[in-house]
């Protein structure tokens, strides 16, 4: 099983990016997928979750209203649409997958500080300049 992120780039504040996460080797609908980010010198933080089985989602307060998460279940791809980007959004963005949880359960894992997701991608860099 593998997660491969793409779409990271350098943009100016106020700009938009769409990150993609291609999942291979998974039974796609059995997992909750999440986007996390880690800025230099900071802890990894969760950004958004999606349960592809029913389309339920969760967006963290820090990005709500600017970021959305979606999936293309036919292509096994998870997207993170990021609008109105700010310099503080600069980070490496990671895609992750955890098996068999509901969204509330996955939120607990995501915010619990242990990041016990089953699979992780290698990340894609997003840089936002002011």
ZATOR-307596 format. One line per 5 residues: number of its first residue (from 1); their letters; for each residue x, y, z of N, C-alpha, C. Coordinates in nm, 2 decimals. Each point is the difference from the previous one (the first is absolute). Layout:
BEGIN
NUM = A = X:Y:Z:X:Y:Z:X:Y:Z  ...
//
This chain:
BEGIN
1 = XXXXX = 0.08:-0.12:0.00:-0.08:0.12:0.00:0.09:0.12:0.00  -0.05:0.11:-0.07:0.09:0.12:-0.02:-0.09:0.12:-0.02  0.04:0.11:0.06:-0.06:0.13:-0.02:0.10:0.09:-0.06  -0.04:0.07:-0.11:0.10:0.09:-0.07:-0.07:0.13:-0.01  0.06:0.10:0.06:-0.05:0.14:-0.01:0.06:0.07:-0.12
6 = XXXXX = -0.07:0.10:-0.05:0.05:0.09:-0.10:-0.08:0.13:0.01  0.05:0.10:-0.08:-0.07:0.13:-0.01:0.06:0.11:0.09  0.10:-0.03:0.08:0.06:0.10:0.08:0.08:0.10:-0.09  0.00:0.13:0.04:0.07:0.10:-0.08:0.02:0.12:0.09  0.07:0.10:-0.06:0.02:0.13:0.06:-0.11:0.10:-0.06
11 = XXXXX = -0.07:0.06:0.09:-0.10:0.10:-0.05:0.00:0.12:0.09  -0.06:0.11:-0.05:-0.02:0.12:0.08:-0.12:-0.01:0.09  0.01:0.08:0.11:-0.12:0.00:0.09:-0.12:0.04:-0.08  -0.11:-0.07:0.04:-0.13:0.02:-0.07:-0.02:-0.09:-0.12  0.10:-0.07:-0.04:-0.01:-0.10:-0.10:-0.07:-0.13:0.04
16 = XXXXX = -0.01:-0.09:-0.10:-0.06:-0.13:0.02:0.09:-0.11:-0.05  -0.02:-0.12:0.06:0.07:-0.12:-0.04:-0.10:-0.12:0.02  0.02:-0.10:-0.08:-0.07:-0.13:0.02:0.10:-0.11:0.01  0.01:-0.06:0.12:0.08:-0.11:0.02:-0.07:-0.13:-0.03  0.07:-0.10:-0.05:-0.06:-0.13:-0.03:0.08:-0.11:0.08
21 = XXXXX = -0.08:-0.10:0.03:0.06:-0.12:0.07:-0.05:-0.12:-0.07  0.09:-0.07:-0.07:-0.04:-0.12:-0.07:0.02:-0.12:0.09  -0.10:-0.08:0.02:0.01:-0.12:0.08:0.00:-0.12:-0.08  0.10:-0.08:0.01:0.02:-0.13:-0.07:0.02:-0.11:0.10  -0.06:-0.12:-0.04:0.01:-0.11:0.09:-0.10:0.00:0.12
26 = XXXXX = -0.10:0.09:-0.01:-0.10:0.00:0.11:-0.13:-0.05:-0.05  -0.08:-0.05:0.09:-0.14:-0.01:-0.02:-0.06:0.14:0.04  -0.01:0.09:-0.10:-0.01:0.14:0.02:-0.11:0.04:0.10  -0.11:-0.06:0.00:-0.11:0.04:0.08:0.01:-0.05:0.15  0.10:-0.08:0.03:0.01:-0.05:0.13:0.08:0.10:0.09
31 = XXXXX = 0.04:0.11:-0.05:0.09:0.09:0.07:-0.06:0.14:0.02  0.05:0.06:0.11:-0.01:0.15:0.01:0.13:0.05:-0.04  -0.01:0.11:-0.08:0.13:0.06:-0.05:0.01:0.14:0.06  0.12:0.04:0.03:0.02:0.13:0.06:0.11:0.08:-0.07  -0.01:0.13:0.01:0.12:0.08:-0.03:0.05:0.06:0.12
36 = XXXXX = 0.13:0.00:0.02:0.07:0.05:0.11:0.11:0.10:-0.06  0.05:0.09:0.09:0.11:0.08:-0.05:0.10:0.02:0.12  0.12:0.03:-0.04:0.10:0.03:0.10:0.09:0.11:-0.05  0.00:0.11:0.07:0.09:0.11:-0.03:0.13:-0.02:0.07  0.11:0.07:-0.05:0.13:-0.02:0.07:-0.01:0.04:0.15
41 = XXXXX = 0.06:-0.09:0.08:0.00:0.03:0.14:-0.13:-0.01:0.08  -0.10:-0.05:-0.07:-0.13:-0.02:0.06:-0.05:-0.14:0.00  -0.10:-0.03:0.08:-0.05:-0.14:0.00:-0.09:-0.02:-0.12  -0.01:-0.12:-0.04:-0.10:-0.04:-0.11:-0.14:0.03:0.05  -0.08:0.05:-0.08:-0.14:0.03:0.03:-0.09:-0.05:-0.10
46 = XXXXX = -0.12:-0.05:0.04:-0.10:-0.04:-0.09:-0.07:0.12:-0.06  -0.04:-0.02:-0.13:-0.07:0.10:-0.07:-0.14:-0.04:-0.04  -0.02:-0.12:-0.06:-0.13:-0.04:-0.05:-0.01:-0.15:-0.01  -0.12:-0.05:0.01:-0.02:-0.14:-0.01:-0.12:-0.03:-0.10  0.00:-0.12:-0.06:-0.11:-0.04:-0.08:-0.02:-0.15:0.01
51 = XXXXX = -0.12:-0.04:0.02:-0.03:-0.15:0.00:-0.07:-0.03:-0.14  0.08:-0.06:-0.08:-0.05:-0.01:-0.14:-0.12:-0.09:-0.02  -0.02:-0.09:0.10:-0.12:-0.09:-0.01:-0.13:0.08:0.00  -0.01:0.11:0.07:-0.12:0.08:0.00:0.01:0.15:-0.02  0.13:0.04:-0.03:0.03:0.14:-0.03:0.00:0.09:0.11
56 = XXXXX = -0.01:-0.05:0.13:0.00:0.09:0.11:0.14:0.06:0.02  0.00:0.12:0.05:0.13:0.07:0.01:0.01:0.08:0.13  0.12:0.04:0.03:0.03:0.08:0.11:0.11:0.10:-0.04  -0.02:0.13:0.03:0.10:0.10:-0.03:0.04:0.07:0.13  0.13:0.01:0.03:0.05:0.06:0.12:-0.04:0.15:0.00
61 = XXXXX = -0.02:0.06:0.12:-0.04:0.14:0.01:0.10:0.09:-0.06  0.13:-0.04:0.00:0.11:0.09:-0.05:-0.01:0.03:-0.15  -0.07:-0.09:-0.07:-0.01:0.02:-0.15:-0.14:0.00:-0.05  -0.10:-0.02:0.09:-0.14:-0.01:-0.04:-0.04:0.13:-0.07  -0.07:-0.01:-0.11:-0.04:0.11:-0.08:0.10:0.03:-0.11
66 = XXXXX = 0.12:-0.06:0.00:0.10:0.02:-0.10:0.04:-0.13:-0.07  0.00:-0.11:0.08:0.04:-0.13:-0.06:-0.12:-0.09:0.00  0.00:-0.08:-0.11:-0.10:-0.11:-0.01:0.07:-0.13:-0.04  -0.06:-0.11:0.05:0.05:-0.13:-0.03:-0.10:-0.07:-0.08  0.04:-0.08:-0.10:-0.09:-0.07:-0.09:0.07:-0.13:-0.05
71 = XXXXX = -0.07:-0.08:-0.07:0.06:-0.12:-0.05:-0.06:-0.04:-0.14  0.07:-0.06:-0.08:-0.05:-0.06:-0.13:0.02:-0.15:0.03  -0.11:-0.06:0.03:0.00:-0.14:0.04:0.03:-0.10:-0.12  -0.03:0.05:-0.12:0.03:-0.08:-0.12:0.15:0.00:-0.03  0.07:0.10:0.05:0.14:0.01:-0.03:0.09:-0.02:0.12
76 = XXXXX = -0.07:-0.02:0.12:0.07:-0.02:0.13:0.10:0.11:0.03  -0.06:0.12:-0.01:0.08:0.12:0.02:-0.07:0.09:0.11  0.07:0.05:0.09:-0.05:0.10:0.10:0.06:0.14:-0.04  -0.09:0.10:0.01:0.05:0.13:-0.03:-0.01:0.09:0.12  0.08:0.10:0.00:-0.01:0.11:0.10:0.01:0.13:-0.08
81 = XXXXX = -0.12:0.07:-0.01:0.00:0.13:-0.06:0.02:0.10:0.10  0.10:0.08:-0.03:0.05:0.11:0.09:-0.02:0.13:-0.06  -0.08:0.09:0.05:-0.03:0.13:-0.05:0.05:0.11:0.10  0.01:0.12:-0.05:0.04:0.11:0.09:0.12:-0.04:0.09  0.10:-0.05:-0.06:0.12:-0.05:0.07:0.07:0.11:0.07
86 = XXXXX = 0.05:-0.03:0.12:0.07:0.10:0.08:0.15:-0.05:0.03  0.09:0.09:0.03:0.14:-0.05:0.03:0.00:-0.10:0.11  -0.09:0.00:0.09:0.00:-0.10:0.11:-0.04:-0.14:-0.05  -0.05:-0.01:-0.12:-0.03:-0.13:-0.05:0.12:-0.07:-0.06  0.11:0.07:0.00:0.12:-0.06:-0.05:0.04:-0.12:0.08
91 = XXXXX = 0.02:-0.12:-0.07:0.03:-0.12:0.07:0.02:-0.11:-0.10  0.05:-0.12:0.05:-0.01:-0.12:-0.08:-0.14:-0.06:0.03  -0.07:-0.03:-0.10:-0.14:-0.06:0.01:0.01:-0.15:-0.02  -0.05:-0.08:0.09:0.00:-0.14:-0.01:-0.14:-0.06:-0.01  -0.01:-0.11:-0.08:-0.13:-0.07:0.00:0.02:-0.13:0.08
96 = XXXXX = -0.11:-0.04:0.07:0.01:-0.12:0.09:-0.13:-0.07:-0.01  0.00:-0.13:0.04:-0.12:-0.08:-0.01:0.00:-0.09:0.13  -0.12:-0.01:0.05:-0.03:-0.09:0.12:-0.12:-0.08:-0.03  0.01:-0.13:0.04:-0.10:-0.10:-0.04:-0.11:0.00:0.10  -0.13:0.00:-0.06:-0.11:-0.05:0.08:-0.06:0.10:0.10
101 = XXXXX = 0.04:0.12:0.00:-0.06:0.10:0.10:-0.11:0.08:-0.06  -0.08:0.05:0.09:-0.09:0.11:-0.03:0.07:0.13:0.00  -0.06:0.10:-0.05:0.06:0.14:0.00:0.02:0.04:0.14  -0.09:-0.01:0.10:0.03:0.05:0.13:0.11:-0.08:0.07  0.01:-0.13:-0.03:0.11:-0.08:0.05:0.14:0.05:-0.06
106 = XXXXX = 0.00:0.03:-0.13:0.12:0.04:-0.07:0.04:0.14:0.05  -0.10:0.09:0.03:0.03:0.13:0.06:0.07:-0.02:0.13  -0.04:-0.10:0.08:0.07:-0.02:0.13:0.14:-0.05:-0.02  0.02:-0.08:-0.10:0.14:-0.05:-0.03:0.08:0.12:-0.05  -0.06:0.08:-0.09:0.07:0.11:-0.06:0.04:0.11:0.10
111 = XXXXX = -0.08:0.02:0.09:0.02:0.11:0.10:0.07:-0.05:0.13  0.01:-0.13:0.01:0.06:-0.06:0.12:0.15:0.02:0.02  0.06:0.04:-0.11:0.15:0.02:0.01:0.08:-0.12:-0.04  -0.06:-0.12:-0.02:0.08:-0.11:-0.03:0.00:-0.04:-0.14  -0.09:0.06:-0.08:0.00:-0.02:-0.14:0.00:-0.14:-0.04
116 = XXXXX = -0.08:-0.09:0.06:0.00:-0.14:-0.02:-0.08:-0.04:-0.13  0.04:0.06:-0.11:-0.05:-0.04:-0.13:0.08:-0.12:-0.05  -0.06:-0.08:-0.08:0.07:-0.13:-0.04:0.10:0.03:-0.11  -0.03:0.09:-0.09:0.09:0.03:-0.12:0.02:0.15:-0.01  0.12:0.03:-0.05:0.04:0.14:-0.02:0.07:0.01:-0.13
121 = XXXXX = -0.03:0.12:-0.07:0.08:0.03:-0.12:0.12:0.07:0.04  0.08:0.04:-0.09:0.13:0.07:0.02:-0.01:0.15:0.01  -0.11:0.05:-0.04:-0.02:0.15:0.02:0.02:0.08:-0.13  -0.06:0.11:0.00:0.02:0.10:-0.11:0.01:0.14:0.06  0.10:0.08:-0.05:0.03:0.13:0.06:-0.10:0.10:-0.06
126 = XXXXX = -0.05:0.08:0.10:-0.08:0.12:-0.04:0.06:0.12:0.07  0.04:0.10:-0.09:0.06:0.12:0.05:-0.09:0.12:-0.04  -0.04:0.08:0.10:-0.08:0.12:-0.03:0.08:0.12:0.04  0.02:0.09:-0.10:0.08:0.12:0.03:-0.10:0.12:0.01  0.05:0.09:0.08:-0.09:0.12:0.03:0.03:0.11:-0.10
//
